[in-house]
Amino acid sequence: MKKLKPIPKFKSEKAWANFWMTHDSTEYVDWSRAKRAVFPNLKPTYKSISLRLPAYMLDEIKLLANKKDVPYQSLMKVFLAEKVKEELAV
């Protein structure tokens, strides 16, 4: 078994992300001993954006959302998530 490097301390989430984007985790973690973890209270990081849509499209989305009895922003997130998943599967 090879000697693992110690995982450094990070001052920010950005520093943490940059580190793992540029380093091989197998030098720091023995994945053969890993166990599945569940984080029931973990909330994703959200970022607000501004999106310009034609008025008719927004009206149609609101109509669909009203039929489904959900907020239109939530319906838009569902539509986007489905399309992203579909595109990544190709």
ChimeraX attribute file (.defattr): number of C-alpha atoms within 10 A of each C-alpha:
attribute: neighborCount
match mode: 1-to-1
recipient: residues
	/A:1	4
	/A:2	6
	/A:3	9
	/A:4	12
	/A:5	11
	/A:6	9
	/A:7	11
	/A:8	9
	/A:9	8
	/A:10	11
	/A:11	8
	/A:12	9
	/A:13	9
	/A:14	9
	/A:15	12
	/A:16	13
	/A:17	11
	/A:18	11
	/A:19	15
	/A:20	10
	/A:21	10
	/A:22	8
	/A:23	10
	/A:24	10
	/A:25	15
	/A:26	11
	/A:27	14
	/A:28	14
	/A:29	15
	/A:30	13
	/A:31	10
	/A:32	7
	/A:33	6
	/A:34	8
	/A:35	7
	/A:36	4
	/A:37	6
	/A:38	7
	/A:39	6
	/A:40	6
	/A:41	6
	/A:42	7
	/A:43	7
	/A:44	6
	/A:45	5
	/A:46	6
	/A:47	5
	/A:48	5
	/A:49	6
	/A:50	5
	/A:51	5
	/A:52	7
	/A:53	9
	/A:54	7
	/A:55	9
	/A:56	9
	/A:57	10
	/A:58	14
	/A:59	13
	/A:60	12
	/A:61	17
	/A:62	19
	/A:63	13
	/A:64	15
	/A:65	17
	/A:66	13
	/A:67	9
	/A:68	11
	/A:69	11
	/A:70	12
	/A:71	13
	/A:72	19
	/A:73	12
	/A:74	11
	/A:75	18
	/A:76	15
	/A:77	11
	/A:78	12
	/A:79	11
	/A:80	12
	/A:81	12
	/A:82	11
	/A:83	12
	/A:84	11
	/A:85	10
	/A:86	10
	/A:87	9
	/A:88	7
	/A:89	7
	/A:90	5
